[in-house]
Amino acid sequence: MRLLHVDAIGFPLFKSGLRFSLIAQQRVASDDKDRLYNLIKGSPFYLNSVTSVIGINASGKTSVLKVLLLALDILNNEPISHCESKDILGEASDAELVITFFSDSEELCQLETHLQVVRKGNERQYRITSETLKKKAMKEVKTKAQLIDFSEVEPFMTRLDDENFLADDISIIIAYNKKNYYHPCVKSLLSMTDVNVLPVSDDISLDVVQYLDPTIEALFFDREDRKTIHLKFVNQDEILLSDSRVLNRFLSSGTIKGIVAFSYGIQVLRAGGYLIIDELENHFNKEITATLIRLFLNTSININGGTLIFSTHYPELLDEFDRNDCIFITKNQNGITMDVLSNLLKRNDVKKSEAYQSDMLTGTAPSYEAYMRLKHNLVSSLNKRSSDD
């Protein structure tokens, strides 16, 4: 299953809606094909394997990732009430998610889900009020626009009021997935943006650990009790830890987050799934961050079409991309808006970090007026303190 496109309507923070696409919209040159995933071998349709969401502080980057994670969790049969990012729905009375995806049986599908949040005391309850699933054969599609256009397609599955067997917050996609044995691999580090705890795993790569910290000789969870961590530094005795949170005393936050991010990344590369990371550069140096991006951009490694979706504050990371259609710019002015860089910057040869930092794109750098107010108030405060002394 391949996510192609998400439309979100009626979400409180996105007053004008949200459109997000993994489809490569710009022309695909022969050199680009080494960094893109071909939807069907030999077809003219490609997907971006890495997509970045960038914006200044409080511009809505995390909110965008939450919408995408919610869409992926719905596709993955998760009840809305169990979804990590369900809070993005707020108090929505009629939120709509239109999710377009490509199935392994070479069908294009579109799931349209209407969601409602009802408050019961201090708790929120989540209901799917209506839902349809449409499909069409890939051979009918000739243009990129037709990939997501289902206006002439009748639903083959509709949510019915008498479906007592289906919980109010579970999508009808569960029936489609069960029939086709779909279970997309979705890994998220949204909850680990500022908290770094190593989750229990049998799949901690020593190569990854030593890339991040070459002084470590061994790091793994005990296979029997699943709680004890074995940690050994070069030329030192082994250390046994009974709680993964204690690992912070021995390893840097960057090493721990790096182990998690790269371990999840390897799983996603193997399965052809999705890895979502908020503030990718948080705790990492630039080269480590770039390494993770390059793994997903390398089609000789990323043979199964794994997808990395991340947010960042750092415009320098944008220079890792040759294309503009995989970069989304967020702004928050009386509501979050987002636009793809290829709509704002028509030339691929302009250095992306410079265009962003110079505010050529408008609203991508703190305003000069805000800087001058900060400077003026700081000078006044310091002068007043000096005179009082």
C-alpha positions in Angstrom: 0.0 0.0 0.0 1.4 3.4 -1.0 0.0 6.7 0.4 -0.3 9.2 -2.5 -2.3 12.2 -1.3 -4.2 13.5 1.7 -6.8 16.2 1.9 -7.9 17.4 5.3 -11.0 19.6 5.7 -12.7 21.0 8.8 -9.7 20.6 11.1 -9.8 23.6 13.5 -6.1 24.6 13.1 -6.4 24.5 9.2 -9.1 26.9 8.4 -8.4 26.7 4.7 -7.8 23.0 4.7 -4.6 21.0 4.1 -3.3 19.3 1.0 -0.3 17.0 1.1 1.0 14.9 -1.7 3.9 12.4 -2.1 3.4 12.4 -5.8 6.4 13.9 -7.7 4.7 16.9 -9.4 7.6 18.4 -11.3 9.0 16.9 -14.4 11.1 13.8 -13.7 14.4 14.0 -15.5 16.6 10.9 -16.0 18.9 12.0 -13.2 15.9 12.3 -10.8 14.9 8.6 -11.2 17.7 7.5 -8.9 16.1 9.4 -6.0 12.4 8.7 -6.6 10.2 5.6 -6.3 8.5 4.5 -9.5 4.9 3.7 -8.6 4.8 1.0 -11.2 8.0 0.0 -13.0 8.2 1.8 -16.3 5.2 4.1 -15.6 5.5 7.9 -15.7 4.4 8.2 -12.1 6.9 8.7 -9.3 6.8 9.3 -5.5 9.1 11.3 -3.4 10.9 9.1 -0.9 11.8 12.0 1.4 9.5 14.9 2.1 10.3 17.8 4.4 8.0 20.3 6.2 9.7 23.5 7.2 8.7 26.7 8.8 9.5 29.2 11.5 8.6 28.5 15.1 4.9 28.0 15.8 4.1 27.9 12.0 2.3 24.5 12.3 4.9 21.9 11.2 4.1 19.5 14.0 0.3 19.9 13.3 0.9 18.9 9.7 2.7 15.7 10.7 -0.1 14.9 13.1 -2.6 15.0 10.3 -0.4 12.7 8.1 0.1 10.3 11.0 -3.6 10.2 11.7 -4.3 9.4 8.0 -1.7 6.6 8.1 -3.0 5.2 11.3 -6.5 5.1 9.9 -5.2 3.2 6.8 -3.5 0.9 9.3 -6.8 -0.1 11.0 -6.1 1.9 14.2 -9.2 3.1 16.1 -9.3 6.9 16.2 -9.3 6.8 20.0 -6.0 4.9 20.0 -4.2 7.2 17.5 -1.2 9.0 18.8 -2.2 12.2 16.9 -6.0 12.2 17.5 -5.7 15.6 19.4 -5.2 17.3 16.1 -9.0 16.9 15.6 -9.6 19.3 18.5 -13.3 19.8 18.9 -14.1 19.3 15.2 -17.8 18.8 14.5 -17.2 17.6 10.9 -13.6 16.9 9.9 -13.0 15.2 6.6 -10.0 13.1 5.6 -9.7 12.2 1.9 -6.9 9.6 1.6 -5.7 8.4 -1.8 -3.5 5.3 -1.9 -2.2 2.7 -4.3 -2.8 -0.9 -3.5 -0.4 -3.8 -4.1 -3.0 -5.2 -6.5 -2.5 -2.1 -8.7 -5.7 -0.4 -7.8 -6.0 3.2 -7.0 -8.2 3.8 -4.0 -9.7 6.8 -2.2 -11.0 6.6 1.3 -13.3 9.5 2.4 -13.8 9.6 6.1 -16.0 12.1 8.1 -15.0 12.5 11.7 -16.8 14.0 14.7 -15.5 14.8 18.2 -18.0 14.8 21.0 -17.0 15.8 24.5 -18.4 13.7 27.4 -17.4 15.4 30.6 -13.6 15.8 30.5 -13.2 13.2 27.8 -13.4 13.4 24.0 -15.1 10.7 22.0 -14.4 10.1 18.4 -16.9 9.0 15.8 -16.8 8.3 12.1 -20.1 9.7 10.9 -19.9 8.6 7.3 -17.4 6.9 5.0 -16.9 5.7 1.5 -14.2 3.8 -0.3 -13.7 4.0 -4.1 -11.3 2.2 -6.4 -10.3 2.2 -10.1 -7.8 0.4 -12.2 -4.4 1.9 -12.7 -4.6 1.3 -16.4 -7.3 3.9 -16.6 -5.0 6.7 -15.4 -3.0 8.7 -18.0 -2.1 11.9 -16.1 -0.9 12.8 -12.6 -4.2 14.7 -12.0 -6.1 11.5 -12.6 -4.2 9.7 -9.9 -6.3 11.5 -7.2 -9.5 12.4 -9.2 -12.3 10.0 -8.2 -15.2 12.4 -9.0 -16.7 10.0 -11.6 -16.1 6.9 -9.5 -18.9 5.3 -7.5 -18.1 3.9 -4.0 -17.7 0.1 -3.8 -17.9 0.2 0.0 -20.0 2.5 2.1 -20.3 2.8 5.9 -23.9 1.8 6.9 -25.8 2.9 10.0 -26.7 -0.7 10.9 -23.0 -1.9 11.0 -23.2 -2.9 14.6 -20.1 -5.0 14.3 -17.9 -2.0 13.6 -16.9 0.4 16.4 -17.7 4.1 15.9 -14.1 5.0 15.6 -12.8 2.2 13.3 -12.7 2.8 9.6 -14.3 0.5 7.0 -10.8 0.2 5.5 -10.3 -2.7 8.0 -12.4 -5.0 5.8 -10.4 -4.0 2.6 -7.1 -4.6 4.4 -8.2 -7.9 5.8 -9.2 -9.1 2.4 -5.9 -8.0 0.8 -3.6 -8.7 3.8 -2.4 -5.0 4.1 -0.7 -3.8 7.2 1.6 -0.8 6.3 4.7 -0.3 8.4 4.3 3.1 10.1 6.9 4.4 12.6 6.6 7.7 14.4 9.0 9.7 16.6 6.5 12.5 17.2 6.3 11.6 20.9 10.1 11.5 21.2 10.8 15.1 19.9 12.0 16.1 23.4 12.0 12.8 25.3 14.6 10.1 24.4 13.9 6.6 25.7 15.1 3.5 23.9 12.1 1.2 23.2 12.5 -2.6 23.8 13.8 -4.1 20.6 15.7 -7.1 19.3 16.7 -5.1 16.2 19.3 -2.7 17.5 22.0 -2.5 14.9 25.5 -2.4 16.3 26.6 -0.7 13.1 24.2 2.1 13.8 25.3 2.3 17.4 29.0 2.5 16.6 28.3 5.0 13.8 26.7 7.3 16.4 29.2 6.5 19.2 32.3 4.5 18.3 33.2 4.0 22.0 30.3 1.6 22.4 31.3 -2.1 22.0 27.8 -3.7 22.7 24.3 -2.5 23.4 21.2 -4.8 23.5 18.2 -5.9 25.5 18.2 -9.2 27.4 16.3 -11.7 25.3 14.7 -13.3 28.4 13.5 -10.6 30.7 13.2 -7.9 27.9 14.0 -5.2 30.4 17.6 -5.5 31.2 20.0 -3.5 28.9 23.5 -4.8 28.3 25.9 -1.9 27.6 29.6 -2.2 27.1 32.1 0.5 26.2 35.5 -0.4 24.7 38.0 -1.6 27.3 35.5 -1.4 30.1 33.3 -3.8 32.0 29.8 -4.5 30.9 27.1 -2.4 32.5 23.6 -3.9 33.2 20.7 -1.5 33.4 17.2 -2.5 34.6 15.4 0.6 33.2 15.9 2.1 29.7 15.4 5.6 31.1 18.7 5.2 33.0 20.5 4.9 29.7 20.5 8.7 29.6 23.2 8.7 32.3 25.6 6.9 30.0 24.7 7.9 26.4 24.0 11.4 25.0 20.4 12.3 23.9 21.6 12.5 20.3 23.0 8.9 20.5 19.7 7.5 21.9 17.5 9.4 19.5 19.8 8.4 16.7 19.6 4.7 17.6 15.8 4.9 17.6 15.6 6.9 14.4 18.0 4.8 12.4 16.6 1.5 13.8 13.1 2.6 12.8 14.5 3.8 9.5 16.0 0.4 8.7 12.6 -1.3 9.5 10.8 1.1 7.2 13.4 0.7 4.4 12.9 -3.1 4.6 9.1 -3.0 4.6 8.6 0.0 2.3 6.7 1.9 5.0 6.7 5.3 6.6 8.9 7.1 9.1 7.7 10.4 10.6 10.0 12.5 12.6 9.4 15.9 14.1 12.4 18.3 14.2 14.8 15.9 12.6 17.8 18.0 13.5 16.9 17.9 17.2 19.9 16.3 19.1 21.7 15.5 15.8 24.6 17.2 14.1 24.0 18.1 10.4 26.0 15.2 9.0 24.1 12.5 10.9 20.8 14.1 9.9 21.9 14.2 6.3 23.0 10.6 6.4 19.4 9.5 7.3 18.0 11.5 4.5 20.5 10.1 2.0 19.6 6.5 2.9 16.0 7.1 1.9 17.1 9.0 -1.3 19.3 6.2 -2.4 17.3 3.8 -4.6 20.0 1.1 -4.4 19.3 1.0 -0.6 15.7 2.1 -0.6 14.5 -0.6 -3.0 11.1 -1.1 -1.4 10.0 2.5 -1.5 10.3 3.5 2.2 9.2 7.1 2.9 10.8 9.6 5.3 8.6 12.5 6.3 10.1 15.1 8.6 9.9 18.6 9.9 12.8 20.9 10.5 13.8 24.4 11.5 17.0 24.2 9.5 16.9 25.5 5.9 20.4 24.0 5.3 18.8 20.5 5.2 16.8 21.6 2.1 19.9 21.7 0.1 20.0 17.9 0.3 17.1 17.9 -2.2 17.5 18.4 -5.9 13.7 18.9 -6.3 11.2 21.5 -5.0 8.1 19.3 -5.0 9.1 17.4 -1.9 9.4 20.5 0.4 6.4 22.1 2.1 6.5 25.5 3.7 4.1 26.2 6.6 2.9 29.6 7.8 0.5 30.5 10.6 -1.4 33.7 10.1 -4.9 33.3 11.6 -4.7 29.6 10.8 -2.1 27.2 9.5 -1.5 27.2 5.7 1.0 25.1 3.7 2.3 25.3 0.2 4.7 23.2 -1.8 8.0 24.9 -2.6 7.6 24.2 -6.3 4.7 26.6 -6.3 6.7 29.3 -4.6 10.1 28.8 -6.3 10.0 27.8 -9.9 13.7 27.2 -10.4 15.5 24.2 -9.0 18.9 25.8 -9.4 18.3 28.4 -6.8 19.9 27.4 -3.5 16.9 26.5 -1.3 18.4 27.5 2.1 19.3 31.0 0.8 15.8 31.5 -0.7 14.3 30.5 2.6 16.6 32.5 4.9 16.4 35.6 2.8 12.6 35.6 3.1 12.3 35.4 -0.7 9.4 33.1 -0.1 7.7 35.6 2.3 7.0 34.6 5.9 9.9 32.2 6.2 12.1 34.3 8.4 11.3 36.3 11.6 10.1 39.8 10.7 12.5 42.7 10.8 9.9 44.6 12.9 9.8 41.9 15.5 13.6 41.9 15.7 13.8 45.6 16.1 11.2 45.5 18.9 13.2 42.8 20.7 16.4 44.8 20.3 14.9 48.1 21.5 13.2 46.5 24.5 16.4 44.6 25.5 18.5 47.8 25.2 16.0 49.7 27.3 15.8 47.0 30.0 19.6 46.7 30.2 20.1 50.5 30.4 17.4 50.7 33.1 19.1 48.0 35.2 22.5 49.7 34.8 21.1 53.0 36.0 19.4 51.4 39.0 22.7 49.8 40.0 
